[in-house]
Amino acid sequence: EKIIFIRKSEGHKLVQLCYENLNMSCVRTPYSPAPRLILYAVFGFGALLAVFGNLLVMTSILHFKQLYSPANFLIASLACADFLVGVTVMPFSMIRSVESCWYFGDSYCKFHSCFEGSFCYASIYHLCFISIDRYIAVTDPLVYPTKFTASVSGTCIACCWLLSIIYSFSLLYTGANEVGLEELVSALTCVGGCQIAVNQSWVLINFLLFFVPMIVMITVYSRIFLIAKQQARKIERMSNETAKSSETFLISWLPYFIDFIIDAFLGFITPAYVYEILLWIAYYNSAMNPLIYAFFYPWFRKAIKLIVTGKVLRENSSTINLSLE
């Protein structure tokens, strides 16, 4: 969330405030009606797609027994992270981005930032483990079922969630992120703002937590594609399906993280509108994965039809064969 400066008036010009009756209120700079409506539509569509698209992914994998596999459990857990972004982050960010004010209190401001960080890191760690799973499946297919078992998948999922949540909440609730920035934070704090400042040291750590898994995924998928050229095209298709989610994540989040680290070292110079654009490009990653599954996975398309038509409510629907005829 970008910093909003505290100003009540500019010369003789009346300035709108987030809270008109409070002296320490942030300045409100709303959009005109037409752009405002367009932004609500774009952001709202992304939030709905993230919620309902990922809900379909989770329901499909957890309902149909044919889809029970260690690899698919990782995908379901990834969908859960994206689903939670759509529920706990995007709707509140949508209102803040359009209205230029935070109306949900200081407590949820911190929770919102913690959720944002937790689910972002959870997503990239899931994708990293998924890439490793695909690598094992391609390079050692005969022993793959004994190497990547349900218990191993469960351990990977637990690590993704615990590391992401503990790190994000510990950083923000200990105040370590603001060390050295106390004067700046105090000077720019106003009612109706939601600014979480992060010092240069923690910005570097945050970037490394994103960059290291990114390098792992790029390296692993590069090796998979080299192997796929020497083996059956079926392996290449299987690798492409899972690689698309990783590519989408990197394309969505990399510009934001690059700006994040540059901003910290150049004195937070990024204009608010540029920051909002980069942030929403990143948010939209959570809405893209279900579209990728719908495009690449035939079983997901068939599962959607069964869910939407209500056939999943029938007795023994969990044993329906999702293989396309």
C-alpha positions in Angstrom: 0.0 0.0 0.0 1.5 3.3 -1.0 2.0 6.2 1.4 -0.6 8.9 1.4 0.6 12.3 2.5 -1.3 14.2 5.2 -2.8 17.4 3.8 -6.0 19.1 4.7 -5.9 21.9 2.2 -3.9 23.3 -0.7 -4.2 27.1 -0.7 -7.8 27.9 -1.2 -8.7 24.6 -2.8 -10.9 22.3 -0.7 -9.4 18.9 -0.4 -11.5 15.7 0.2 -10.6 13.7 3.2 -11.1 10.0 4.0 -12.7 11.0 7.3 -14.1 14.6 7.1 -14.3 15.1 10.8 -10.8 14.0 11.7 -7.8 16.4 11.6 -5.3 13.5 11.0 -7.3 12.1 8.1 -5.6 11.1 4.8 -6.4 13.0 1.6 -9.0 11.3 -0.6 -8.4 11.4 -4.4 -11.2 9.5 -5.9 -11.6 8.8 -9.6 -14.4 10.3 -11.7 -17.5 8.1 -12.2 -16.6 6.4 -15.5 -13.0 5.3 -14.6 -14.3 4.4 -11.1 -16.9 2.1 -12.6 -14.4 0.5 -15.0 -11.8 -0.1 -12.2 -14.4 -1.7 -9.9 -15.5 -4.0 -12.8 -11.9 -5.0 -13.6 -10.8 -5.5 -10.0 -14.1 -7.1 -9.1 -14.0 -9.6 -12.0 -10.5 -10.6 -10.9 -11.6 -11.2 -7.3 -14.6 -13.3 -8.4 -12.5 -15.3 -10.8 -9.9 -16.0 -8.1 -12.6 -17.1 -5.6 -14.9 -19.2 -7.8 -12.2 -20.5 -10.2 -10.0 -21.8 -7.5 -13.0 -23.1 -5.6 -13.8 -25.2 -8.7 -10.2 -26.5 -8.7 -10.3 -27.5 -5.1 -13.7 -29.1 -5.3 -12.7 -31.1 -8.4 -9.6 -32.5 -6.9 -11.0 -33.2 -3.4 -14.3 -34.6 -4.6 -13.4 -37.0 -7.5 -11.4 -40.0 -6.2 -9.8 -40.4 -9.6 -7.9 -37.2 -9.0 -6.5 -38.2 -5.7 -2.7 -38.1 -6.1 0.2 -36.4 -4.3 0.8 -34.1 -7.2 -2.9 -33.0 -7.4 -3.0 -32.4 -3.7 -0.2 -29.8 -4.2 -2.3 -28.2 -7.0 -5.4 -28.1 -4.6 -3.3 -26.5 -1.9 -2.0 -23.9 -4.4 -5.6 -23.2 -5.5 -6.4 -22.7 -1.8 -3.7 -20.0 -1.5 -5.1 -18.3 -4.6 -8.7 -18.7 -3.3 -7.7 -16.9 0.0 -6.1 -14.1 -2.0 -9.5 -13.6 -3.7 -11.4 -13.7 -0.3 -9.1 -11.8 2.1 -7.0 -9.5 0.0 -8.4 -8.5 -3.4 -11.9 -7.1 -2.3 -10.3 -4.8 0.3 -7.5 -3.8 -2.0 -10.1 -3.0 -4.7 -11.9 -0.5 -2.4 -8.5 1.0 -1.3 -7.3 1.3 -4.9 -10.4 3.0 -6.2 -11.4 5.1 -3.2 -7.7 5.9 -2.3 -8.6 5.3 1.4 -8.5 2.4 3.8 -11.8 2.0 5.7 -11.2 -1.3 7.5 -9.2 -0.2 10.5 -5.6 -0.4 11.6 -5.8 -4.0 12.8 -7.1 -5.4 9.5 -4.5 -3.3 7.7 -1.8 -5.4 9.2 -3.7 -8.6 8.7 -4.3 -7.7 5.1 -0.6 -7.1 4.5 0.2 -10.4 6.4 -2.3 -12.3 4.2 -0.9 -10.7 1.1 2.6 -11.8 1.9 1.7 -15.2 3.3 -0.4 -16.3 0.3 2.1 -14.9 -2.2 5.0 -16.9 -0.7 2.8 -19.9 -0.3 2.0 -19.8 -4.0 5.6 -19.6 -5.1 6.7 -22.4 -2.7 3.9 -24.6 -4.0 4.9 -24.0 -7.5 8.5 -24.8 -6.6 7.6 -28.1 -5.1 5.3 -28.9 -8.1 8.3 -28.3 -10.4 10.4 -30.7 -8.4 7.6 -33.2 -8.4 7.4 -33.0 -12.3 11.2 -33.3 -12.5 11.2 -36.6 -10.5 8.3 -37.9 -12.5 10.1 -37.2 -15.8 13.7 -38.3 -14.8 12.8 -41.3 -12.7 9.2 -42.4 -13.6 9.6 -46.0 -12.4 10.4 -45.1 -8.8 8.4 -41.8 -8.8 5.4 -43.4 -7.0 7.6 -44.5 -4.1 9.5 -41.2 -3.9 6.7 -38.6 -4.1 4.0 -40.2 -1.8 1.0 -38.7 -0.1 3.0 -38.2 3.1 5.8 -36.4 1.1 3.2 -34.2 -0.6 1.6 -33.4 2.8 5.0 -32.4 4.2 5.6 -30.1 1.3 2.2 -28.5 1.7 2.8 -28.0 5.5 6.2 -26.4 4.8 4.7 -24.1 2.2 2.0 -22.8 4.6 4.0 -22.7 7.8 7.1 -21.0 6.5 5.0 -18.4 4.6 2.6 -17.6 7.5 5.2 -17.6 10.2 7.6 -15.4 8.2 5.0 -12.8 7.2 3.3 -12.5 10.5 6.5 -12.5 12.5 8.0 -9.7 10.3 5.1 -7.4 10.6 4.0 -8.0 14.2 7.5 -7.6 15.7 8.0 -4.3 13.9 11.3 -5.5 12.4 10.2 -4.2 9.0 10.1 -0.6 10.3 13.5 -0.5 12.0 15.3 2.6 10.8 12.1 4.0 9.3 10.4 5.3 12.4 10.6 9.0 11.6 9.3 8.4 8.0 6.4 6.2 9.3 5.5 8.7 12.0 5.5 11.6 9.6 3.4 10.0 7.0 0.9 8.2 9.2 -2.7 9.4 8.8 -6.2 8.0 9.5 -7.5 6.2 6.4 -4.2 5.0 5.2 -2.7 1.5 5.2 1.0 1.8 4.7 3.4 -1.0 5.7 6.9 0.2 5.4 9.8 -2.2 4.9 13.4 -1.3 5.4 16.2 -2.1 2.9 17.4 -5.2 4.8 14.1 -6.9 4.9 13.3 -5.8 1.3 16.4 -7.8 0.2 15.4 -10.8 2.3 11.8 -10.6 0.8 13.3 -10.5 -2.7 15.6 -13.5 -2.1 12.6 -15.5 -0.8 11.0 -14.9 -4.1 14.1 -15.0 -6.3 15.6 -18.4 -5.0 12.4 -20.4 -5.7 12.1 -18.6 -9.1 15.7 -19.7 -10.0 14.9 -23.3 -8.9 11.8 -23.4 -11.1 13.5 -22.0 -14.1 16.4 -24.5 -13.7 14.1 -27.5 -13.1 11.8 -26.8 -16.0 14.7 -26.1 -18.3 16.2 -29.5 -17.5 12.7 -31.1 -18.0 12.3 -29.6 -21.4 15.8 -30.8 -22.4 14.9 -34.3 -21.3 11.5 -34.1 -23.0 13.1 -33.5 -26.3 14.8 -36.9 -26.0 11.7 -38.7 -24.8 8.0 -39.0 -25.7 5.9 -35.9 -26.5 3.6 -36.9 -23.8 6.2 -35.9 -21.2 6.6 -32.6 -22.9 2.9 -31.9 -22.7 2.8 -32.9 -19.0 5.7 -30.6 -18.3 4.1 -27.7 -20.3 0.9 -28.0 -18.3 2.5 -27.4 -14.9 5.1 -25.0 -16.3 2.4 -22.5 -17.4 1.3 -21.8 -13.8 4.9 -21.0 -12.9 5.4 -18.8 -15.9 2.2 -16.9 -15.1 3.3 -16.4 -11.5 6.7 -15.1 -12.5 5.3 -12.8 -15.1 2.7 -11.5 -12.6 4.9 -11.0 -9.6 8.4 -10.2 -10.9 7.6 -6.5 -12.0 6.1 -5.9 -8.5 9.2 -7.3 -6.7 11.6 -5.4 -8.9 9.7 -2.2 -8.1 9.6 -3.2 -4.5 13.3 -3.4 -4.1 14.1 -0.3 -6.3 11.6 1.7 -4.3 13.2 0.9 -1.0 16.7 2.0 -2.1 15.5 5.2 -4.0 13.2 6.6 -1.3 9.8 5.3 -2.3 9.7 7.2 -5.6 7.1 5.0 -7.5 3.9 7.0 -8.3 0.9 5.6 -6.6 -0.9 4.7 -9.8 2.2 2.7 -11.1 2.3 0.8 -7.8 -1.4 0.0 -8.0 -1.0 -1.3 -11.6 1.9 -3.6 -10.7 0.1 -4.8 -7.6 -3.1 -5.7 -9.5 -1.1 -7.5 -12.2 0.3 -9.6 -9.4 -3.1 -10.2 -7.8 -4.5 -11.4 -11.1 -2.1 -14.3 -11.0 -4.5 -15.8 -8.5 -7.3 -15.7 -11.1 -5.2 -17.0 -14.0 -4.4 -20.5 -12.7 -8.0 -21.9 -13.0 -8.0 -20.6 -16.6 -4.8 -22.4 -17.3 -6.2 -25.7 -15.8 -9.4 -25.2 -17.9 -7.3 -24.8 -21.1 -4.7 -27.6 -20.5 -6.5 -30.2 -18.3 -9.4 -32.1 -19.9 -10.3 -33.6 -16.5 -10.8 -30.2 -15.1 -13.2 -29.2 -17.9 -15.2 -32.3 -17.4 -15.2 -31.8 -13.6 -16.5 -28.3 -14.1 -19.5 -29.6 -16.1 -20.3 -32.1 -13.5 -20.1 -29.5 -10.7 -22.1 -26.8 -12.5 -24.8 -29.2 -13.6 -25.2 -30.5 -10.0 -24.2 -34.1 -10.9 -21.7 -34.1 -8.1 -24.6 -34.2 -5.7 -25.6 -37.6 -6.9 -24.7 -40.7 -4.9 -21.3 -42.2 -5.8 -20.5 -39.1 -7.9 -17.0 -39.2 -6.5 -16.2 -42.3 -8.5 -17.2 -40.9 -11.9 -14.6 -41.5 -14.6 -13.2 -38.1 -15.7 -11.3 -39.5 -18.7 -12.6 -38.1 -21.9 -14.2 -40.5 -24.3 
